[in-house]
C-alpha cells in the first residue's frame, strides 16, 4: 500500500501533481485495539524498521508517522518515545474505503 494512493492527482496540460490539500488520510480512524511501541536505539530515524518489526512489512512506516504526528522521521523519533501502532485491520479497512486509485 502506497501513501500516494490516498491523494487525488490534479493538473493542467502536461503537468500533474498530488493534491495534498484534498486527501482521504484525515478520515483514518482506529476502531480496533491499538498497540504501543517503545523506541529503542536501532529505531531512531528508521520508521521503516519499526513498521517491519510490527507488521513484518516496511510499507506502513508512513502511517505510523501520520498517526503519531511525526513530520520528520529523521528528527522527531527519539529513544524512549512511545508510539501508537494502528491495528492492521484498521489499515485494511481504511484502504478499501478511501483509496483514490
LINHULIN-V990237 format. One record per backbone hydrogen bond with DSSP energy under -1.0 kcal/mol. CO is the residue of the C=O (numbers start at 1). NH is the residue of the N-H. Records with the same first field share a line. If there is no record, write none. Layout:
CO=NH ; NH
This chain:
2=5
3=6
4=7
5=100
6=24
8=19
10=17
12=15
15=12
17=10
18=20
22=8
24=27
25=28
35=85
37=83
39=80
40=43
43=46
46=50
47=51
48=52
49=53
50=54
51=55
52=56
58=61
60=64
61=65
62=66
63=67
64=68
65=70
66=69
72=75 ; 76
78=81
81=39
83=37
85=35
87=91
88=92
89=93
90=94
91=95
92=96
93=97
94=98
95=99
